[in-house]
Amino acid sequence: MKKFSIIFSILLFLSFNMLIVPSIAQPKSFKEGFYTTDHLNLSPNTAHTVQNNSPNEYVVVVIFDSNQIVQQLIRLDPQSEKYILVPMQTGYKMVIVGNGEVIIS
């Protein structure tokens, strides 16, 4: 009976560990448009990255603060590397210009 309870507890412990799924921030893709911090659903005061995922389209990303002052302007080449965005705060706006698809993570 003692061996059975030990084996059962080990199997129970292992089965709970198999159900744990690591949480990874899912990247969000956006097309051309005007987005606010509410639409983007990004964590405020956190650095995020932006990348152009389209194979042959250029994209321009412009970030404005709440006073309509440009905080960052990035021109992304096709299949670009990841660039770090300024930490977006409440009231910031992002404009994406171009036919490409931008991934923010």
PyMOL commands that set and color helices and strands:
alter all, ss='L'
color gray80, all
select helices_A, chain A and resi 2-18+37-40
alter helices_A, ss='H'
color red, helices_A
select strands_A, chain A and resi 28-30+33-36+49-52+59-64+70-76+83-84+93-97+102-104
alter strands_A, ss='S'
color yellow, strands_A
deselect
rebuild
show_as cartoon
